[in-house]
Amino acid sequence: MNISFNNFAGGVALVAIAAALPAQAQTPEEFYRGKTVQFMVGYPPSGAFDAYTRVAARFIGKHIPGNPTVIVNNMPGASSLQFVRYLQSVAPKDGSQFGMFNRGLMPKSVLEPKETGVDFTKFTWIGSMNSELAICYMWGAKGIKTIKDLGKAPITLGDTSKNSGGYIYTSILRSLSPEKTKLVLGYATTGHIWLAIERGEVDGNCTLMTSLESQKPDWLPEKKINPLVQFSDTKHPSLPDVPTIFELLTSENEKKAINFLIASEQIGRPIIGPPGMQADRAAALRKAFDSMMKDPEFLDYAQKSKMDMDPISGEKAAAIAAAIQNTSPEAVEIARKFMD
């Protein structure tokens, strides 16, 4: 058989190119089949973010083309900022790693861009499992029953760090009575803060209604805590007599600033992939998320676990992230004063 050198060399080159670029030629189903992917979370194995991540990881694999195995990988640090930075700069862009972070980092990334070092408009937005409403409350034994009682006695609030979503609310509450309010940081999770409240180490906290309802279901019905304010433009059905933050403010500029700070609650349990993910895999993960959120087996499991589900699509979550990023400088400056 006669083989010309030129033809042989050309054939070798084609084989080499094909071998070097297998991932780009693969469909999402081909890529994910037989794979183990990591559903990551920026918190240790406790608390609500970890709980939501584990429920999603349990079900999303059957909706991803190729049905990969999905494992949870906890990457705690700086209220999930460490994980977000990893996803931005280190994680592979192939769709094999994605995860959940604290939405409170989104306004912080605008308020302190150099310190935070991330731009959430650059990430691959997969979706959000629910929307959230935060409240601030005091332990009932403290004797502060309503927001009108704030300032009558010194109080101590507990939180994890300045990167946390709760810090936004504790800072706003502190601004209403700065002389009488002390803030203690450094708790690892919300669960540790709740334990400190029960022990009398701190008097109160700002947290999410869904977290309270699922993990401390007796606190509100048994009046163990007194809600002071809720951070939304509409009231939670369980708190008709608790004022919203917008009812307490008179300045329109302050209201715009508060709206900037709490807009991220619309995407309460956000799931993102790294920037630059291949378009067809990003679309496959978004579709898998949407399908999971309609899966009767998933919804039944979530209901039994007392987890609130109010999904936001990846496209809508990305639009909210863009709106936060593009907030007017005037509103950002007023918001910065609330966070001091």
Beta strands, then each sheet from edge to edge (+ up, - down):
strand 1: 36-41
strand 2: 69-74
strand 3: 97-100
strand 4: 124-128
strand 5: 134-139
strand 6: 155-158
strand 7: 181-184
strand 8: 204-208
strand 9: 225-231
strand 10: 270-273
strand 11: 312-313
sheet 1: 2+ 1+ 3+ 10- 4+ 11-
sheet 2: 8+ 5- 9+
sheet 3: 6+ 7+
end
